[in-house]
Amino acid sequence: MKPCKPVRTFSEGNKPILSPGQNPGPGFLPGRTGNLPGVIKILIVSLLLSYGAKSEAGQVVSDSAWTLEKCIAYALSNNIQVKKAGVTIRISEATASQVKSSRYPSLNAGVNQSYAWNNQQVTITSGNLVGYAGTNISVNSNLTLFNGFKINGQVKQSKVSLEAAKYDAETTRESIILNILNAYLQVLYAEEQVRNSRKQVELTEQQLELSSERLNLGASSRSDYLQVKSQLASEKQTFATSESSLAMDRITLIQLMELPADTSLLVYHPVLDPRSLLSIHPKADSVYKIALTVKPQVKSAAFNKESAKLNVKIAKADYYPSLSLSAGLGMNFAASGQQQVSFDDQISPTVGISLNIPIYQNYKVKSSVSIARLNTTNAELDETNIRNQLRKSIEQGAQDVVSYCREYESSLEQYDAAYESYLVADEKFRQGLISSVDFLVQKTNLIIAEGTLLQSKYKLIFSRKILDFYSGIPITI
């Protein structure tokens, strides 16, 4: 199963953003204040502390907050595809019970009532219509003694098909779980983008106030003031776009959970620190060996192959003679206008055995066997393909973890460098040593570095969760 991709840029809409080299949107990761000078340090620290207390304390204690586990449980209980998979299992159970019952004798009862009239000659010149009434009551039973072990094969096949249906249902459940994980991380990512965009707007508004004061004092040019004002307008647009992206991501998650679109969904935002994952690089072959034993699609493919092999034996059974036993009991009662017939005297038991020997059937059996063998080959190829696709997905997932670890480390270094440069530029700008153009260049670099770091953070988390999924580890955050 190919893993989904978790995060998106502002410009890409619903497309995944795991492609390298894309330009990330603006962002600001909380908790990295460094040594900010003067008023700006106090302000950012206050904003971050107030937000951290609000997001973590508020959502943790709220009963209405949806954790990932809660979202998954709700989706599995209400998703239509999961429900249909459950119905398919019940159908397979009924089919297995029906096939098993074919081993037992059948029993049928019937009643037939008939009337007839004859024109009986009474004299040479005249006659009378005489009526006859007949009642037949019968009970019949039939038992197949031998039919080339066809029934045994069908019973085994129905059991195998039932197991395959159960694993198919589990595959559907896992697909829903992955989709929920993807959508949930999308929402978390979008929420961080919104928070980062909001903070950038707030900081730039303060920079604009400072530029306005300096313009009024004649300490800077109007061009510098307009540069900061233009930057503020651009960041407000980015903030609006990030809010729209968050709204769409919420709707995606809500729809996957089969909730109404107008549902107010408060997503619990856990503390995510991917640095603990940097030293963990699972080997693809180790994960693949585990996946072969736990993944339901692999087990379903194996059962489907076994079912196809049994179908060959079932088709071959038509080459053999079939032997059946039958028994019956008939009771007749007849009456006419002239005579009554005793009911007891008309009881007639019957027992019979029937042997059917196939001689020539227009190659129907031969064709059925050939088709069954070809279906077996297809089932074997399907199993091989599922194993290969699983191996490729795990190999890709393992490489993603390694690549995203490196990407996160480099993004962290890039952010640290951009952050230090921003601090220096901010101090110089406040002292009037550089123009707004030079300051905004450093701030834009910081915004890009923040966005790249946020992006690489969620890519690393998602890629590691995918490997946990293939290893049979429950999906949690």
Summary of the structure (lengths in Angstrom):
residues: 477
radius of gyration: 38.8
end to end distance: 20.9
largest distance: 146.2
contacts: 1449
relative contact order: 0.15
helix: 64%
strand: 14%
